[in-house]
Amino acid sequence: MAAIDAMPLDRLCTTEQALGYRFGASDYPPSVIQTPGVERHKLDAAAAPFETVSFTGSKWSARYVGAIYAFDAGDKQTGLAAIRRIAERFRQRGWIERKGGIEDDGPIIDYPPGPGEVNFYSRAEAMRGPSRQGVRASLRYLGSEVSFACEDMAMVETHAREVFGDLPPGTPRPAAPTAPRPKALDPALCATAEGRAGIDAITNLRTQDALTRFIVERMNYKERLVVWKTDRLEKSGKVSKDRMLELATSGFGGKLAGNPFAGLSIVMEMLKLAEKAEDLKAAGDPAGACRATLQAIGGIEKVETVTAAQWAGMESAIDAEARRLGISLD
């Protein structure tokens, strides 16, 4: 708890920046996987008790939304006690408090805290209104982990609009990645303590090996290209909403790609392998745990195969519709 009292809050979260990066700027460390909290970086000792940080940017304009800090509290009692202690720091600042409760509800961009959790807002306009202004600090407990998200609410709204395909005016056509495909991690790494340590470093920080990064970059590109072309069609005013929906589901026509949940099924398999790895590690079989971990990581190639077919189907349908209506997608 003493570390919380000494925590440099003016470095971690203010009304203008989080960890030295100004909200809305484009100079923050980029993430290949855009899901908040996934791609983590180690923090220095001064940020204790928080150990890692991930950065969130708006999906298309790539402007800084905020940072999510995390540390392993070990158990719920310790985690909620830490949240209460951090909350005192924000009360001293005079930020507006919203405590959690079972009956709470709220918009997807400002999901309410659960019991024992809390949100703080730098100003009332960050909590409500047609256009939010101000910063939100969200304190959460999940599993054994305490997280602290510091996010600019105007940028949260921008990110949400871009996620749902409302692209900023003048958004350029996405550029295709050009890096060569790297090799997958070699299972032979699991035979040595040094090799296993390298793989543990990847999984513990939730970073990605070279092949996973390569695949995710290409999946992101295919998604962005389809969304960009869809936005062009929609803003032409020549395509009805019903027709846009037909085009959006056109990627599920082939045998492999025809199941819209095929990728999710593979992800569930990957999670089961990750659980198996944890069981093997607990049973004193680090080499077996390592091999199971590599199997889980390798599932991304199966996801790539499924999603590539789906995005290709959508893009083909969009291109055909654009040709039929004389809409330029250049």
Disulfide bonds with the S-S distance in Angstrom:
Cys13-Cys150 2.10
Cys190-Cys290 2.07
